[in-house]
Amino acid sequence: MDSQRIKPKKVVCIGGGTGTFVVLKGLKNYSYKLNAVVSMSDSGGSNKRIRDEFGLLPTSDIRQCFVALADENGGMGLMRKLFMYRFEKGNGLTGMTFGNLFMAALSDIVGSQEEAIRQTGKVLRINGNVIPVSFTNTNLYAQYEDGHIVTEEHLIDEPEHDGKLKITKLYLEPKATANPHAIKSIKEADAIIMGPGDLFTSLLPNIVVDGIAKAIEESKAKKIYVLNLMTKYGQTYNFTANDHVKTLMSYIKIKPDVVIVNNTKFIPEIVEKYEEMNEFPIKDDLIEKDYADVVREDIVSEQIVEKSSSDKLVRSLIRHDSEKLAKVLSEIIG
């Protein structure tokens, strides 16, 4: 009977940041073989210091994936907290996370960042694999409808220009070569989950890496796109749900098989705070016949996010709920 046992489905999550963290944290409790393909072009916050001072590729998105997939039994819960710990004092340390410093030190000890990432997964006993989309030292570029170009991810994420302008082209300079392990995982996947997360600074930075879009297009996996909850000033100002999907399709050239949309309302006080930042709940204007399947569910966390005082980056106040989203995803994946 053992030889006839059903093999666990291979699920690939593509993205970065808190969106991918939420997906992985929920799905690790299901019997899937999880692979997280993670963007490597972030240039803000502690990532900028990791790149400038250590000469390494950014590790924050990788760190979050490790924490999401980490074993939570026994003392490992403490290790998870340690990896997320952000220093709030100390000359030169304020704003840095222990996890990023750990991986920087380990890269020096084992001789390469790639090996350090593998070893960190073993230390945290992760349930799955975290795969950097590329090891090319590159920067994200965005061209806007008025013709001007922004040359770093954190300046796209937190614009110094008019954030109402639309991005017309996103690309990497120098061109990034895809990690062969990322290509392999996508080609062998039974399901590919794209998002949630900032469209132009979490999801698409993976897809503009040479070879990734083609691998997604050619994969026989079920392609699932999890829409964000709110628009993002500087990236998706006034975007509807359909705008998000069409933008994604302009980079992967195929329709997702399933689009997941939140269908619950938010607390008015939170919406008002977002409106002060020119960000709004995403309007669901998806038409069923335009896509294979549109799934509308309550996937919002009831917890309001509070960030560390030493964290200088802008963070989301509301996020997807790991358990709710994982339940919806599991019903789709099977």
N, C-alpha and C positions, 0 to 999 in steps of 0.2 A: 504493500500500500504506500510505503514511503516514496517509491519511485513515481507513483501516480499523484503525489501531493501537488496541489496547485502552487505554482511559483508566485511569489509576491510581485505585484505590478510595479514597474519602474516608473517613477514620477520625477520629472525634472521641473524645478522652480527657477525661473529666470527673473533676475531683478537685483535688488540690493536694498539696504536701509531697513526701516521698521516694517515696511510692507512684506518683504520676504521673511523677516523674523516672525511675523504673525502667522504666515502660512505654515512655515516649518514647525513652529511650536505646537500648532494644532495637529498637523499630519503625522508627527513623530509617534503619536499614540495609536496610529493605525498600522496595519501590517503591509506597508509599502516599502520599496527600496528607494530611498530619497536621495536625490542629487540636487544641490543648489549651485547654479551657475551664476557667478557674482561679478558685478561690474568692478573695474579696477582703474577708474580715471578720476576719482574724487580728488579735489584739491583744496578743500576748505577745512577749517578747524584743526584738530590734531593731525588729520591726514596731511595737511600742508607741511607740518613740522616733521612728520615721518618721512616725507619725500625730500624736503630741503635739508634736514639735519642728519638723516640716516642713509639717504640715497636709496630708499626702498619704495616699492609701490604701496599705495594706500591700503590700510588693513581694517578700517572701521566696519565696512560692510561684511567682510569675512568674519570679523570678531562677533558681530551680531548673529550671523548664521551659526557659528560655533555654539554660542550661548543658547540659541533656540533649540539646537539639536542635542545639547549636552544631557548626559545622564543626571537625573534629579534625585537619585537615591543616595542615602547615607550622607557622607561629607561632600559629595559632588555638588549639592545645592550651594554650599559655601563657595566652591570654586566658580560656579556660575556668577555669584554676586561679586566675587573678586575680579573676574574678567570684565564686568560692567562698571566697576568702581572708577569714578572720575575724581581726580585730585582737585581739591578746592583750595589748597594752599601749598606753598613751597615755591621758591624762586625757580622758574623754568618748568615746573611741573603742573601748575594750575591749568585745568582744562584737558589735560592728558588722561587717557584711560589706562588702567593697569594692563588690560588685555593687549593694547597696542604696543606698550613698552615690553611686555613679555615676548611678543612675536618678533620685535626688533632685536631683543637680546638673543633669542633663540636662532634667528637668522645668522647672527654673527658666530654663534657656537657651532651650528651644524654646517655652515658654509654656504647656504642658499636660502632664499625666501621660500622657494617652492617646497623644499624639504621641511622648513620650519612650519609651514602650514599643515603638512601631513602629520608632523609630530604633535602639533597642538591639538589636532583632532583626536589623537590617541590619549593625550593627557586628560581631555575632557570626556573621553569615552562617548563620542557623539554617535547618534543613531542615524547614520547617513554619511554623505560625502559633501564637502564644500570644495567647489572647483572654480578657481579664478578663470574668468572668461579669456584672459590673455595675460602674458607676462611682458608685453611690450610697454616700455615707459612712454606713455602718450598723454595728450591732453584733449579734452572735449571742446569742440568749437561749435558755436551756433550762429547762423546768419539770420537776420531779422528782415521783416518786410520793408523796412526803410533802407536796407542794404548794409547796415553796419554789422560787424562781427565781434562776438565776445569769445575770448580764448581760454577761459577756465571754467570748470564745472561750478565752482562755488559762486561765480559771478552770474551764471545762468540761474542758479538756485535762489540767490539773493541779489536781484538786479540793482545796479546803480543807474540804469537807464529807465525809460518808460516801460514798466512791466506789462502794459496793455498791448504792446507790440507782439505780433505773431512770429514764431520761429518758422522760417521757410526751409531751412536746411540744417541738419545736424551731422557732424562728422568728426573723425579723430585725426590728429596730426601729432607725430607721424602716424601713418596707417598702422593699425594693430593687427598682428597675426593671432588667430584664434588658438587657444590651448587645445591640442588634439583630444585631450580627455573631455573637454566641453563638447566638442563636435560628436564624439563617440556616444556620450550620454544622451544627447539630443536625438541622434539617429536611432538609438536602441530603446527610446522611451515609449511607454504605453500612454502616458499623458504628459503634456507640457503646460505648466501654469505660468502665465505671464501677468505680472502685477500681483497685488496692488503696489503702488509706489509712484513717485513723481515720474510722469511720462518721459520727460526729456533729460532727467538726471539720474534715474534709477533703472528704468526698463530699457529705453532705446540705446543708452551707451553700450549695452551688451550686443544689441542687434546690429549696430553699425560696425562692429568688429568683423573684419573680412572672414567670410565663411559661415558665420552664425545664422544670418537670415536664410541662406540657401539650405542649411541643415534643417532649420525649422520647416521650410517649405516642403522639403523632400521627406521629412519624417512621417511615418504612418501614425504617429501618436495623435490622440485627441487633443486639440489645441484649445485651451481655456484662458480667457482674458478676464481678470478680476478688476473691475473698474474702481477708481478712487472714490472717496466719499465727497471730497471738495475739489473745486478748481484750485489752481496754483498761480498766484500772481507772478508774472515773469515767464511763465511757461504755457499755461492753459487758461488764461484769463477769458471768462465767459464761454468756455468750451462746454458743449452739451455732451451727453453720453455718446451720441453718434459722432461728434467731432473727435472724441478720443479714439473710437474704434477705427474711423477712417484714417486718422493719422498713423495709427499702428499699422494698418493695412498698406499704407504708402511705403512702409519700410520692409514688410515681410511679403507683400504681394499676394497674400491669400487672406480669406476670411477666417476668423477664429470659429471653431465649431460651437463653442459655448461662450456667452458673455454673461457674467454675474454682476447684478446691479443691486445695490441696497434699496429697499422700498420703505424704510421707516423714516420718520421725521426726527430732527434733532432738537435739543433743548434751545429755546429762543435766545437765552443769554449767551450760549456758545456761538450760535449763528451770528449774533451781533459782534462778537469779538473777531470772528473771521471777516465780517464785512468791513471792519476797520482796517483790515489788511488787504482789501479788495479781493477777497476770496469768498466763494459762495457754494452751497450744495449743488452738486451736478444734476442738471435737469435730465430726466429720463425721457428721451425722445426716440428710443429705439423701436423700430417697427418689426414685429415678429417675422414677417416674410422675408426680411432682408438678411436674416442670419439663421443658421441651422437651429439654434436654441438660445433663448434669452431667459435666464433664471433670475427672478426677483424675490429676494428674501431679506429678512432682518439679520444683518451681519455686523451690526455696530456694537462696539463695547460700551457698556454703561459707565465705565471708569474714565474720568477726565485726567489726562496726562499732565503730570508736573515734572519739569526737568530740573536738573542740578543747576545751582546758581553759578557754577563755573563753566557751564556749557554755553558757549557764545553763539551757537547756531540757532536759527529759528526752527522750532519743532511743531508737529501737529498736536492739537489739543484733543482731538477725538480720533480713534483708530478702529480698524476692524477688530472684531472679537475672534480670538484664535479658535475657540471651541465651536462657535456658531459657523464660522467660515469652513472649518475642517469638516463639519458634518455635511454641509452643502456640497463641498468638493468630493467627499467620499461617495455620496449618492450619485454624482456624475461619473466618477472614475470607475466605481464598482468594486 
